[in-house]
Amino acid sequence: MNEPDHHQKEEFKARLEAARQKQEKTSWDGRLEVERAGAAGRAWRLSVEMVAAFIVCGTFGWFLDKWLDTKPIFLLVFVVLGMIVGVYNVYKVAKAMNPEDFEQ
């Protein structure tokens, strides 16, 4: 098996670093280029965070009620939990999108 020479290794490292920088530039974990994401896109992202947590927790509560034959108890508990988790997720995403607004 051929061993890559030093030049090939350096070229690979440079391409890997360029790909990492490109990924960091477009990721959602606080390093998002806010200029590229319009207001509608940001609002859509926040609403999806809220609704997804609500639906996932509500569905889990519904299945748990169905499985344990306890009609509305777990559904109500997990719907409230989903609302709380949704608000927390929206806070985290909003903080990542605009960290200067959350500085103290």
C-alpha angles and dihedrals in degrees: 000000000000118000113221113245125239093263092055091049092051091047090051092049091051093050091046092051091049090052091049092051091049091050092049090050093057102035125112098226098100098292095084116135097244091195091066095048110075125215092258091053092050092048090049091051092051094048092049090052091054097044095044093055091046094050096043094049093042092051091048090051092048092052091046091052091048093048096046094035093234101135114209104355103091093033091058094043094050094043089057089045089050091054091051093047090047093054091047091050091049090051092051094048093045090050090051092048095048110021093164090063091059099048116119 
